[in-house]
C-alpha cells in the first residue's frame, strides 16, 4: 500500500491505524464495495496529499480525514437513515476524542465532511478538501465493479481493432 511507505503520513496517523477501535472499521461495509477502514484510509491519504501540495495543514487533514467515519453501525440497517448525514459525524467526533486529542480543525473536518447533505459549511479550507475527497472516494468505491467491466470492454475493443 503506497500510504504505508509515506513516512510523513505514517508519522501523522500510523499510531491511530494501530488502535483496535479503528481496526474494527474493517469489518463494516461501506459504499457497497469497500469497508469503512479502507474508505477512511483512502480519504485520509488523498486529502493529505492535496493539503501537502497546497502547503496547508497536512497533519490535521490526514488525521481528521482518517477519523471522519469513526462510527460502528451500517447506516442502511438503522433507524437513523434520514438523519444519518447529521448523526454519524457527531458520533465519529465523539469516538475520535476517545482515541486522541483533536484540534478545532480536525473536529471541523469530521463534523462538516457531509456538507452538501447537511447545511453548515466547513470553516477551514482543509475541511473542504476532505468533504470533496470523501465524495470522490464514495463514487469510486461504489462504482468499482462497473469501472472494471468498462476497462475490460475497452481492452477487448482495442484488441479487436488491432486484429
C-alpha positions as CSV (number, residue, x, y, z in Angstrom):
1,X,0.0,0.0,0.0
2,X,1.5,3.4,-1.0
3,X,0.4,5.2,2.1
4,X,2.4,2.8,4.3
5,X,5.6,3.9,2.5
6,X,4.9,7.6,3.1
7,X,6.9,8.3,6.3
8,X,5.4,11.7,6.9
9,X,1.8,10.4,6.5
10,X,2.5,7.4,8.8
11,X,4.0,9.7,11.4
12,X,0.7,11.6,11.5
13,X,-1.7,8.6,11.5
14,X,0.3,5.4,12.0
15,X,-0.4,5.2,15.7
16,X,-4.1,5.7,15.0
17,X,-4.1,2.9,12.5
18,X,-3.0,0.5,15.3
19,X,-5.9,1.4,17.5
20,X,-8.4,-1.6,17.9
21,X,-11.4,0.8,17.7
22,X,-10.1,2.0,14.3
23,X,-9.3,-1.6,13.1
24,X,-13.0,-2.5,13.9
25,X,-14.0,-0.4,10.9
26,X,-12.5,-3.1,8.6
27,X,-15.5,-5.4,9.3
28,X,-18.1,-2.8,8.4
29,X,-19.3,-2.5,4.8
30,X,-19.1,1.0,3.3
31,X,-20.1,2.3,-0.1
32,X,-21.1,-1.2,-1.3
33,X,-17.7,-2.5,-2.5
34,X,-15.4,-1.4,0.3
35,X,-15.2,-1.4,4.1
36,X,-15.2,1.6,6.3
37,X,-11.4,1.4,7.2
38,X,-10.4,1.1,3.6
39,X,-12.6,4.1,2.7
40,X,-11.2,6.2,5.6
41,X,-7.6,5.5,4.6
42,X,-8.3,6.3,1.0
43,X,-9.9,9.7,2.0
44,X,-7.2,10.4,4.5
45,X,-4.2,9.7,2.2
46,X,-5.7,11.5,-0.8
47,X,-6.7,14.5,1.3
48,X,-3.3,14.6,3.0
49,X,-1.5,14.7,-0.4
50,X,-3.7,17.6,-1.7
51,X,-3.2,19.6,1.5
52,X,0.5,19.0,1.4
53,X,0.7,20.1,-2.2
54,X,-1.0,23.4,-1.4
55,X,1.1,23.9,1.7
56,X,-1.9,23.6,4.0
57,X,-2.2,21.7,7.3
58,X,-1.4,18.2,6.0
59,X,-1.2,16.7,9.5
60,X,-4.7,17.7,10.7
61,X,-6.1,16.9,7.2
62,X,-4.7,13.4,7.4
63,X,-6.0,12.9,11.0
64,X,-9.4,14.4,10.6
65,X,-10.0,12.5,7.3
66,X,-8.9,9.2,8.8
67,X,-11.4,9.7,11.7
68,X,-14.3,11.2,9.7
69,X,-16.3,8.0,9.6
70,X,-15.4,6.5,13.0
71,X,-18.8,5.0,13.8
72,X,-19.9,1.4,14.1
73,X,-23.3,0.8,12.5
74,X,-24.3,0.1,9.0
75,X,-26.5,3.2,8.2
76,X,-28.6,1.1,5.8
77,X,-29.7,-1.0,8.7
78,X,-30.5,1.6,11.3
79,X,-33.3,4.0,12.4
80,X,-31.0,6.9,11.6
81,X,-31.4,6.6,7.8
82,X,-33.0,10.0,7.3
83,X,-30.6,11.8,9.8
84,X,-27.5,9.7,9.2
85,X,-25.7,12.6,7.4
86,X,-26.1,14.7,10.6
87,X,-25.8,11.9,13.2
88,X,-22.7,10.0,12.1
89,X,-20.2,12.9,12.1
90,X,-21.1,13.7,15.7
91,X,-20.7,10.0,16.7
92,X,-17.4,10.0,14.8
93,X,-16.1,13.1,16.6
94,X,-17.1,11.6,20.0
95,X,-15.4,8.4,19.2
96,X,-12.3,10.2,17.9
97,X,-12.0,12.2,21.1
98,X,-11.7,8.9,22.9
99,X,-8.6,8.0,20.8
100,X,-6.8,11.3,20.6
101,X,-6.9,15.0,21.4
102,X,-8.5,16.8,18.4
103,X,-7.7,20.3,17.1
104,X,-10.5,22.6,16.1
105,X,-9.6,21.9,12.5
106,X,-9.8,18.2,13.0
107,X,-13.2,18.5,14.6
108,X,-14.4,20.7,11.8
109,X,-13.2,18.2,9.2
110,X,-15.1,15.3,11.0
111,X,-18.3,17.3,11.7
112,X,-18.6,19.0,8.4
113,X,-17.5,16.3,5.9
114,X,-21.1,15.7,5.0
115,X,-21.6,19.3,3.8
116,X,-24.0,19.3,0.9
117,X,-26.1,16.7,2.6
118,X,-26.1,19.0,5.7
119,X,-26.4,22.8,5.9
120,X,-23.4,24.1,7.9
121,X,-20.4,24.7,5.6
122,X,-16.9,23.8,6.6
123,X,-14.9,26.5,8.4
124,X,-11.5,25.6,7.1
125,X,-10.1,25.0,3.6
126,X,-8.8,21.6,4.7
127,X,-12.3,20.6,5.6
128,X,-13.4,21.4,2.1
129,X,-10.7,19.1,0.8
130,X,-11.9,16.2,2.9
131,X,-15.6,16.9,2.0
132,X,-14.8,16.7,-1.7
133,X,-12.4,13.8,-1.5
134,X,-14.9,11.8,0.6
135,X,-17.5,12.2,-2.2
136,X,-14.9,11.2,-4.8
137,X,-14.0,8.0,-3.0
138,X,-17.6,7.2,-2.3
139,X,-18.4,7.2,-6.0
140,X,-15.1,5.4,-6.9
141,X,-15.7,2.7,-4.4
142,X,-19.4,2.2,-5.2
143,X,-18.7,2.0,-9.0
144,X,-15.6,-0.2,-8.8
145,X,-17.1,-3.3,-10.4
146,X,-18.6,-1.3,-13.3
147,X,-15.4,0.6,-13.9
148,X,-13.5,-2.8,-14.1
149,X,-16.0,-4.0,-16.6
150,X,-15.6,-0.9,-18.8
151,X,-11.8,-1.3,-18.7
152,X,-12.0,-4.9,-19.8
153,X,-14.5,-3.9,-22.5
154,X,-12.2,-1.2,-23.8
155,X,-9.3,-3.5,-23.9
156,X,-11.3,-6.1,-25.8
157,X,-12.4,-3.5,-28.4
158,X,-8.8,-2.2,-28.8
159,X,-7.6,-5.7,-29.3
160,X,-10.3,-6.4,-31.9
161,X,-9.5,-3.1,-33.8
162,X,-5.8,-4.2,-34.0
163,X,-6.7,-7.6,-35.4
